[in-house]
C-alpha cells in the first residue's frame, strides 16, 4: 500500500516551517494482502478483515484505518489540538463477462477529539492498464457528522485478442478544515487485470480477474489422465496439488509448449499401449505451463498414454476453464484429480 503525506507534514520541524498557523497530518495503517484460497469457479465477495486486503479470484475487500492529527504551530512548535480516526471498507467485485464493473465503499463516522470535529474529506480514485475510474461520493463530507457511502465506476477499453496490463486503483483522500493546510493520504487496491483474449470482431469475451489468486482446473472424469496425476502424487509429486502442493503457472508460448511436449513425450506409444488404443501422450505438468517439459525433476512429472478422444476432451476442458477464469500468462493454478 502506498502512503502519501502532505509534503512537510511528516516531521515537527517541517511543520514549524509552514507559514500557515495549522495543518492536517494524515497516516493510514498499511494493509496486508490475504488470499482466500484457490478458486475452482467464480466466487462470492471476499470477506472483510481490518487492515487487510482480502481477495479471491474476482473480488476484494479492503478495510483501512485512517488517522488525522489537527495541528497548530504555537511559538514555533507543533501542538496536536485534536484527532480524527475512521475506517473505510471497499468491496470490489470484478466481472467474468465484462471489463466494466463497480466498487462500493463505506466511510465510518469518525471518532474525534477536540479540534477534530469539522474536518472534511474529498475522495478520488485513479486506475491504469486501459481502465478509467470515476468516484461517486458526497465530496466535502464532514467526517464527524456521520457515516457516508460512495462508489467507484470502472470502464475499460480492450480490443479482441488482447490482454491489458495489470493495474490497481489508487485512492487519494484530501482533508480540509478552515484555518488549516490540507492533508492528503493515498493507498492502493489489489492488482487486477482485464482481457479480451478469446474475443472476436463479433463477440466480446472481455472480463477481469485478480491474477495473483490461484484458480483450479479439474481432471476428474478423464479416467486415464486423472489416474496418472493421482499416481504421481502418491509417489510424492506435489506440483499443482491443491492439497498443500506448489501451484503451476500457465504459459502462453506455443513454441515453448511444443518444445516441452517433445522433451517428455516419445514419438510413438509402446506396443502394449498401441494394442489398447492409447496412442496419445498426456504430459503432467502440462506442456503449456512454466513447469512443463523437463523443467521439474523427473520425480515431479509423468506421462500417461491415453486415447486420442480423452486428450481432446482435456483440451476442451482447459480452454473452457481458462476462458471462464481469465487465466493468462504466468497465472498460478492447481489441478484437481
HELIX and SHEET records of a PDB file:
HELIX    1   1 UNK A   12  UNK A   17  1                                   6    
HELIX    2   2 UNK A  143  UNK A  145  5                                   3    
HELIX    3   3 UNK A  223  UNK A  234  1                                  12    
HELIX    4   4 UNK A  254  UNK A  264  1                                  11    
HELIX    5   5 UNK A  271  UNK A  275  1                                   5    
HELIX    6   6 UNK A  298  UNK A  300  5                                   3    
HELIX    7   7 UNK A  308  UNK A  325  1                                  18    
SHEET    1   A 4 UNK A  22  UNK A  28  0                                        
SHEET    2   A 4 UNK A  59  UNK A  74 -1                                        
SHEET    3   A 4 UNK A  52  UNK A  55 -1                                        
SHEET    4   A 4 UNK A  32  UNK A  35  1                                        
SHEET    1   B 6 UNK A  22  UNK A  28  0                                        
SHEET    2   B 6 UNK A  59  UNK A  74 -1                                        
SHEET    3   B 6 UNK A  77  UNK A  93 -1                                        
SHEET    4   B 6 UNK A 101  UNK A 107 -1                                        
SHEET    5   B 6 UNK A 148  UNK A 156 -1                                        
SHEET    6   B 6 UNK A 131  UNK A 136 -1                                        
SHEET    1   C 4 UNK A  22  UNK A  28  0                                        
SHEET    2   C 4 UNK A  59  UNK A  74 -1                                        
SHEET    3   C 4 UNK A  77  UNK A  93 -1                                        
SHEET    4   C 4 UNK A 111  UNK A 114 -1                                        
SHEET    1   D 4 UNK A 141  UNK A 142  0                                        
SHEET    2   D 4 UNK A 120  UNK A 126 -1                                        
SHEET    3   D 4 UNK A 170  UNK A 177 -1                                        
SHEET    4   D 4 UNK A 180  UNK A 188 -1                                        
SHEET    1   E 2 UNK A 193  UNK A 195  0                                        
SHEET    2   E 2 UNK A 207  UNK A 209 -1                                        
SHEET    1   F 3 UNK A 215  UNK A 218  0                                        
SHEET    2   F 3 UNK A 332  UNK A 336  1                                        
SHEET    3   F 3 UNK A 248  UNK A 249 -1                                        
SHEET    1   G 2 UNK A 280  UNK A 284  0                                        
SHEET    2   G 2 UNK A 302  UNK A 306 -1                                        
END                                                                             
